[in-house]
Amino acid sequence: MVPRLYRVGLLALAPLTITIALLHVLLGLVYAVLCFGWIGRRGRDAAVMAWSKLLLLIVGVRLELPSGPPPVSRGGGQLGELLLVNHTSWLDVFAIAAVAPARFVAKAEIGRWPVFGWLAIVVGTLFVERGRRHAVMRTNHEVAQRLRSGQLVGIFPEGTTTDGSHLLPFHANLVQPAIELGAAMRPVGVRYTQRGELSQAAMFIGDMNLMQSLWRVVTAPRLAVELHWLPAIEPPPDNRHVAGRAARAAIARALRLPMDAPPAARLSLAPDGGGTEPGTRSAPAS
């Protein structure tokens, strides 16, 4: 009886929750435009982390760190780290940003999203036109600059989102700057759960749009995101493909996921997951 009432309450409050979340994004955009130019890097990092934590709280997603907290941010002439992250949802970025001052590489379409895209631009997201060689080279140059300055830079080597039940092959083009600089490469595994079981409530695939995904998130009871902050790849590989395979294997072990093709059968969803049949099409990756 209580779980059913809880679910009904989430559904009833969903329009208000979504409104508050969008207002939070708008206020974050205004703050970034007005203040980021003069508060310095540490101020910007602190603001993004606090803002991201509050967003997760608003949409009802609990943050869990099974492998412990991430390392502190770098600076003082030290190289930054390249984070290689599996990709399920637009929430992945905010979950990681809530605990680490990371900036991400996103496909160019994200920058054209209303509100969320504008915010991504002002907080320092790097955008790349996938499939265009010169665009990847330019992005790699920008990634190298960020790493030299001591920043954490996050990439999604799968290149798109999945339903969270498996890992796609890792594309390693954006790993090259870390190899050339000798910067650390750290796998980060992301998994969404409800009551400890794999949940598809946060997945962003197929023909789903952002508002549909946001509705699924705010109406999912006890939705949590696990961040598995894994050891850096050692010894440092001198080949980007080796680095990609090593990161993929580490995440697969941490999340207990297969690395082969997704199963044809319907996955077992967590209770009240609000999930749908997993599809093979993928939504724009962030």
MONOR-V118712 format. One record per backbone hydrogen bond with DSSP energy under -1.0 kcal/mol. CO is the residue of the C=O (numbers start at 1). NH is the residue of the N-H. If there is no record, write none. Layout:
# MONOR-V118712
co/nh
CO/NH
CO/NH
This chain:
# MONOR-V118712
co/nh
1/5
2/6
3/7
4/8
5/9
6/10
7/11
8/12
9/13
13/17
14/18
15/19
16/20
17/21
18/22
19/23
20/24
21/25
22/26
23/27
24/28
25/29
26/30
27/31
28/32
29/33
30/34
31/35
32/36
35/38
35/39
40/44
41/45
42/46
43/47
44/48
45/49
46/50
47/51
48/52
49/53
50/54
51/55
52/56
53/57
54/58
55/59
56/61
62/225
64/227
65/68
75/78
81/153
82/186
83/155
84/188
87/162
88/204
89/92
91/95
92/96
93/97
94/98
96/99
96/100
100/102
103/154
104/126
106/128
107/110
109/112
110/113
114/116
115/119
116/120
117/121
118/122
119/123
120/125
121/124
126/106
128/108
129/132
132/136
133/137
134/138
135/139
136/140
137/141
138/142
139/143
140/144
141/145
142/146
143/147
144/148
145/149
146/151
147/80
147/150
152/103
153/83
154/105
155/85
156/159
157/171
172/175
173/176
175/179
176/180
177/181
178/182
178/183
184/82
185/233
186/84
187/230
188/86
189/228
191/226
192/199
193/224
194/197
197/194
205/208
209/213
210/214
211/215
212/216
213/217
214/218
215/219
217/220
223/62
224/193
225/64
226/191
228/189
228/230
239/243
240/244
241/245
242/246
243/247
244/248
245/249
246/250
247/251
248/252
249/253
250/254
251/255
252/257
258/167
270/273
281/206
